Amino acid sequence: MSDEDNPTSVPAAGVLEASQGMLQKQLYAIFTRPVNGLGPVFANIEEHLKFQVGLEERGIMFAAGPLWTDDEQSWEGEGMVIVRAGSRDEAVAIAESDPMHKAGARSFTVRPWLINEGSITIRVDFSAQRATVG
């Protein structure tokens, strides 16, 4: 098998062409992890959560939350934040402005993420004035 038959990467244009007709919504995933244990994370958690809610209120945040350990039994301080941004540089700037990162409690990596497939279910119960997302 030649390298042409088994490439290690594909240009973004090729992926966009192959998924033509799908959603092709560009978002950015911010993977965040503690730098020096959980103490500094807990010291900055209140300001971090206020920042996150602000992103949500401004329509920048798509989703965010903690990443459990592989056995799903604990949290080691890692998280993921998905943001709407015009570019990776803009997403990096958003991550840099997080009080958790500004304080040096966590470091981060930003990866572009293209949404093509999936679904969301939203139920609204008018009588109970309740909405659920599933």
N, C-alpha and C positions, 0 to 999 in steps of 0.2 A: 504494500500500500504506500503510495507516495504522499508527501506532505500536502499536496494539493487535494488529495482525497480525504485527508484528516487534518483540516486546519485547526490552529489553536485560537484563532480569533476571526471575526467577520466584521467588516466595516459597518458602522451604524446605518449607512444608506442601504445596505443589503438587508438588514433586519427590518427597516422601515418598508422596503419594497415587499418583503415576504409577508409582512403583517398588514399590508394595505387593506383598508376596509375595516380594520379593528379600531379600537379606541385611540391608541397611540397618544396617551396623555403622559407628558413628561413631568415627573415629580423628582424629588431628591430625598434620599434616605440618609439621615445622620445617625451613625452608630456611635454611641458614647459609652466610655468605660472609666472606672475610677483610676486615678493616678497613684494614690497613696492610701489605699484602704477606704473603708466606709465612713470613718470619722469626718473627713472633710466634706464628703457627700452629704451627710446628715446636717452638717453645719450650714450648708447652702441650699438645702432642699426647699425651704419655704420661699425664698426668692426665685428659685428655679421654677417652682410650680406656678407662681404668679406670672412669670415670664411666659410659661407654656400657655396658660389661660389667655394671656394677652395675644399670643400668636393665633390661638383659636378664634378669639373674638374678632380679630382683624382679617380672618379668612385665609391666613397663611398656612396654618397647620391642617394637614389632612388627617393625621392620626399620630399618636405617641403612646408609649408605655414601657414598662420594664421588660427586660428579657430574663426569663427564668433560667436556672441551670438546666442541663439536658434531662435530668431526672424529674424536673418540674417541682422540686421540693424546696428550693430556696432562691434567693436573689443575691447576687454578688455585686450589685451596683451598676450593672450594664443597662442600657436602654436604647430605644430606637425612636426617632422622630422623623416623620415624613412631612416635608414641606412643599408648598407651591412656591416656585421661584422662577425667574426668567432665565437663569443660568446657574451653572455650578458655582461660579464665583459669588453670585448673590446668595446661594444656599450656604456657602462657607461663611459669609458675612453674618447671616442669621445665626449660625451656630456659634460664631465668635462672640456674639452679643449676649448669649445665654450666661446669666450670672454664675452658673456652675462651671462653665469653661473659663470665664473671666477670672474666677478665683483660683483656677488651677486645680480644682477638685477632680475634674474629669478631663480626658482628652477625647477627641472625636475624629471620625473619618466621614467624608461625604461621598456618596455614590449616586450617580444619576440612575433613575429607575423609570422605565417605560411601562405604563400599565396598558396591556392589550386585552387581557381576559379577566373575567370575574363577574361577580354580581353583588348586590347589596339588597337586603330586605328591610323595609321600614313599615311598621304597623302603627296606625294611628287609631286609637279608640276614642271616639268623640264623647261618648257618655262619661267616661272616666277621665277625660282630658289627659290622656296618657299616650306616650309614644315609646316604642321600643325598636331598637336596631338589632338585627340578627344576621 
